[in-house]
Amino acid sequence: PHLSTHRWIKYFCNYRTMGKRTKKVGITGKYGTRYGSTLRKLLRKIEVSQHSTYRCVFCGKDSVKRTCVGIWECKTCRKVVAGGAYTLSTASAVTVRSNIARLRRMQTENN
């Protein structure tokens, strides 16, 4: 809509100085006061991690996003990786990877 100069400046200044919508709850503000604060805090951690972008091991860019549970796709190189439900790599996967690398090193040292 057409605004006069005075109204446009007033509108623009209010738009630029708008406050944050949530101070603590973040993405879990959609649940309101339901389910209890402790459960909402746990859910916030999970939802933030599942919606964030991760670094691609193939192209090196921060463009890996979750497509569905356990399926992660890089938006730039289009590689699809199987990972955790909420994060790209789980703690147990990191442990397994380090154990495999350690066993490989031991095997090459013995031969």
C-alpha positions, 0 to 999 in steps of 0.5 A: 500500500502507498504510505505517506513519507511520515507514515513510511518512516514510522513504519520502517523504524518500528520494523527495524527496531522490533524485538526478539519474539522469544528470549529463552524458548526458541524453536519450542515456543510453538508448544506454549506452556504444554509438556513441561519446561524440562521436556521442552528444553530437551526437545529444543536441543533435538530440534535445533540439531536436526534443523541445522546444517552440517559440513559435507565430508565430500565437498567441504561445504556447510550444506548437509540437511536432513531430508527424513529420519536418518537420511542426510543430503548435501544441497551442493554436491547432492550426495546422500548419507545415512546418519543419526536420526537427529544429528549427522553422526552419532556418538556410537558411530564416532566410537566405531570409526575410531576403533576401526582406524585403530585396528587398521593401524595395528594391522599395518604395524604388524605386517 
